[in-house]
Amino acid sequence: MIRRTGAFLAFMLAFAPALPQAAIAQERVETLRMRPGATQTTVRGIVFGRISASYRLEARAGQRMSLDLRSRNRFLYFNVVDPRGRAIAREQTQWDGRLSASGLYTIQIYLLRAEARRNGTAPFALGVSVFGRGDPGPGPEPLPGPRSWRVVGVSPDDVLNMRETPSPRGFVVGEIPFDADGLRNLGCLEGQNWCKVRYRGQEGWVNGRFLRPE
C-alpha cells in the first residue's frame, strides 16, 4: 500500500496567513499510481482554506472504484470527474461505483465554501480501491513482423516495464529482465512505438524501441 504526504500543502499552511486570500485559491494535482498487482492505496494530505487537492487515477471501463475519505473536519468532501469531464460523484465522503469509460479519473478533495472562507484546515486520509479487469479495449491488428522479440537497450540494473495500456502512464502489470528473449509478438501500433507482447504467461504493452526481432 502506498502512502503519500501532503508536504506541499503543509508548506502552504505554514505561510498562508501572510498571503492574500486570492493567492491561496488554488488546486494541487497529483497522478496516483498503484504498485504492480495492487488494487488499493491510501493517500494522506491536508486541505487548507481554498487550496484543494486533486488526484488523477487511470482506470478502465467496467472496473469498480471505491473511495473512503476520512477527516476530523466534517466539511471536507470530494467530487469524482470521469475522463469525459463529467462529475459522477459530488459532495461525497464515501463512494462506490462501476466505471463507464477508460482513461484518467480525477478525485477533487475540497472544503465547503463557508469553511474555506474561514480558512479551515482538514488533514485527511483517502482510501482508493480499483477492482476488476475491466475492458482493455481492442488490441492492435496483427502486422507483418517477427514471431518473437528480444529486449535490447535496457541497463543491466533496470527492467522493461509491461503496461496495461500503450502509454507511459499505463499501469505497470509486469517487469521484464533487461536481457529477456522469447517475447511473443501480439502486434504493434503503427510505427512500432508500442507493442503488445506475451511473456511468461502475462500479456501487456511495452515500448517498442527496446525490442529487436529474434
C-alpha positions in Angstrom: 0.0 0.0 0.0 1.3 3.4 -0.9 1.2 6.3 1.5 1.8 9.9 0.4 2.1 13.0 2.5 0.9 16.5 1.5 4.2 18.2 2.0 3.4 20.9 -0.4 0.2 21.8 1.4 1.8 21.7 4.8 4.3 24.2 3.5 1.4 26.4 2.3 -0.3 26.1 5.6 2.7 27.4 7.4 2.9 30.6 5.3 -0.8 31.1 4.3 -1.6 33.7 7.0 0.8 36.1 5.3 -0.8 35.6 1.8 -3.8 37.5 0.4 -7.0 35.4 0.0 -6.8 35.4 -3.8 -3.3 34.0 -3.7 -4.3 30.7 -2.0 -7.3 29.9 -4.1 -5.6 27.1 -6.0 -5.5 23.4 -6.6 -2.7 20.9 -6.3 -2.9 18.0 -8.7 -1.0 14.7 -8.5 -1.1 11.5 -10.5 -1.8 8.5 -8.4 -0.2 5.2 -9.4 -0.5 1.8 -7.6 2.2 -0.8 -7.4 2.0 -3.6 -9.9 -0.7 -6.1 -8.8 -2.1 -3.7 -6.1 -5.8 -2.9 -6.0 -5.9 -0.3 -3.2 -3.8 2.5 -1.7 -4.1 5.3 0.9 -3.3 8.9 0.2 -2.7 11.3 3.1 -2.6 15.1 2.8 -4.2 18.3 4.0 -6.6 20.9 2.6 -6.4 24.5 3.8 -8.9 27.2 3.0 -9.4 27.4 -0.7 -6.5 25.1 -1.5 -7.9 21.9 -2.8 -6.2 18.6 -3.6 -6.9 16.5 -6.7 -5.6 13.1 -7.6 -5.7 11.6 -11.1 -6.0 7.8 -11.5 -6.1 5.8 -14.7 -8.8 3.1 -14.8 -10.8 1.1 -17.3 -14.4 0.8 -18.3 -16.0 -2.0 -16.3 -13.8 -1.7 -13.3 -15.2 -0.8 -9.9 -13.8 2.2 -7.9 -14.4 2.6 -4.1 -13.4 5.8 -2.2 -13.4 6.4 1.5 -12.4 9.9 2.8 -11.7 10.3 6.5 -11.0 13.6 8.2 -11.8 15.3 11.6 -13.2 18.2 9.6 -16.8 17.4 8.8 -16.9 20.0 6.0 -14.4 18.1 3.8 -15.8 16.3 0.7 -14.8 15.0 -2.7 -16.0 15.0 -6.3 -15.2 12.4 -8.9 -14.8 13.5 -12.6 -14.6 10.9 -15.3 -12.3 11.0 -18.4 -15.0 12.9 -20.4 -15.1 15.7 -17.8 -18.4 14.7 -16.3 -18.9 14.7 -12.5 -20.1 11.2 -11.5 -20.0 11.9 -7.7 -20.5 15.2 -5.8 -20.0 16.2 -2.2 -19.2 12.7 -1.0 -17.1 11.2 1.7 -17.7 7.6 0.6 -18.5 6.4 -2.9 -18.5 3.1 -4.8 -19.4 2.7 -8.5 -18.7 0.9 -11.7 -16.8 2.9 -14.3 -18.3 3.5 -17.7 -15.2 4.9 -19.5 -11.5 4.2 -19.8 -9.0 6.9 -19.0 -8.0 9.3 -16.3 -10.4 9.9 -13.4 -10.0 13.0 -11.2 -10.8 12.9 -7.4 -11.2 16.5 -6.2 -10.9 17.0 -2.4 -12.1 20.3 -1.0 -13.7 22.2 1.9 -17.2 23.5 1.6 -17.3 27.2 0.6 -18.2 28.6 4.1 -15.4 26.6 5.8 -13.0 27.5 3.0 -13.7 31.2 3.6 -12.9 30.7 7.3 -9.5 29.3 6.2 -10.4 26.0 7.9 -7.8 23.1 7.8 -8.5 19.5 7.1 -5.9 16.8 7.3 -7.3 13.7 5.6 -6.7 10.1 4.6 -8.3 8.9 1.3 -8.6 5.2 0.7 -8.8 4.3 -3.0 -9.6 0.9 -4.4 -10.0 -0.2 -8.0 -11.1 -3.8 -8.7 -11.7 -5.9 -11.7 -10.0 -6.3 -15.0 -12.4 -4.1 -16.9 -12.4 -3.8 -20.7 -8.9 -3.4 -22.1 -10.3 -2.4 -25.4 -9.3 -3.8 -28.8 -5.8 -4.9 -29.3 -3.7 -4.0 -32.3 -4.2 -5.5 -35.7 -1.5 -8.1 -36.3 1.1 -6.6 -38.6 3.8 -8.4 -40.6 6.7 -8.9 -38.3 8.7 -11.3 -36.2 7.1 -14.1 -34.2 9.0 -13.1 -31.1 11.2 -10.3 -29.7 14.2 -9.9 -27.5 14.9 -7.0 -25.2 17.7 -4.5 -26.1 18.9 -1.2 -24.8 17.9 -1.7 -21.1 20.5 -1.2 -18.4 21.6 -4.4 -16.6 20.3 -2.8 -13.3 16.9 -2.0 -14.8 13.9 -3.7 -16.3 11.5 -3.2 -19.2 8.0 -2.3 -17.8 5.0 -4.2 -19.2 1.9 -1.9 -19.1 -1.9 -2.4 -19.3 -2.2 0.3 -22.0 0.1 1.6 -24.7 1.2 4.7 -22.7 4.0 5.6 -20.3 1.2 6.4 -17.8 -0.4 3.0 -18.1 -0.5 0.7 -15.1 2.6 -1.5 -14.8 1.5 -5.1 -14.8 4.9 -6.8 -15.0 8.6 -6.3 -15.3 10.8 -8.0 -18.0 14.5 -8.6 -17.4 17.0 -6.5 -19.4 18.2 -9.5 -21.3 15.0 -11.4 -21.8 14.1 -13.1 -25.1 11.1 -15.1 -26.3 8.6 -12.3 -26.0 5.7 -13.4 -28.2 4.7 -10.7 -30.7 0.9 -9.9 -30.4 1.0 -6.9 -32.7 2.4 -3.3 -32.7 0.8 0.1 -33.1 1.8 1.9 -36.3 5.5 2.8 -36.3 6.2 0.2 -33.6 6.0 2.8 -30.9 4.2 0.3 -28.6 4.0 -3.4 -29.0 1.7 -5.9 -27.2 3.6 -9.0 -26.1 3.2 -12.2 -24.1 6.0 -13.1 -21.7 5.9 -16.0 -19.2 2.1 -16.2 -19.5 1.4 -12.5 -19.0 0.3 -10.0 -21.6 0.9 -6.3 -21.8 2.3 -3.4 -23.7 6.0 -2.4 -23.9 7.9 0.4 -25.5 8.9 -0.8 -29.0 12.2 0.9 -29.0 13.5 -1.7 -26.6 12.6 -4.6 -28.9 14.5 -6.4 -31.6 13.4 -9.4 -33.7 14.8 -12.7 -32.6 
